[in-house]
Amino acid sequence: MKTGDLVRWTHPDDEGVGIILKVFRHPDEHGDGEAEIWWMPKERYPTGHRGIYPARHRYMEIVNENR
């Protein structure tokens, strides 16, 4: 997981697509760090939104890796 990767949120109640803005390498409970993600606008968030998530969250998958 790197800055610029495209990710998909796969939770059945709230799917979405976002871009990784920054990766924090400090260990979390999963040992993989965290990522700051900007989620694309949609009806629920018309201007998009951002937040920090565990790098290996069960509802998040990398769609396209930045090379």
Stockholm file with secondary structure:
# STOCKHOLM 1.0

chainA/1-67         MKTGDLVRWTHPDDEGVGIILKVFRHPDEHGDGEAEIWWMPKERYPTGHRGIYPARHRYMEIVNENR
#=GR chainA/1-67 SS CCTTCEEEECCTTSCEEEEEEEEECSCCTTSSCEEEEEECCBTTBTTCEEEEEETTCTTEEEEECCC
#=GC SS_cons        CCTTCEEEECCTTSCEEEEEEEEECSCCTTSSCEEEEEECCBTTBTTCEEEEEETTCTTEEEEECCC
//
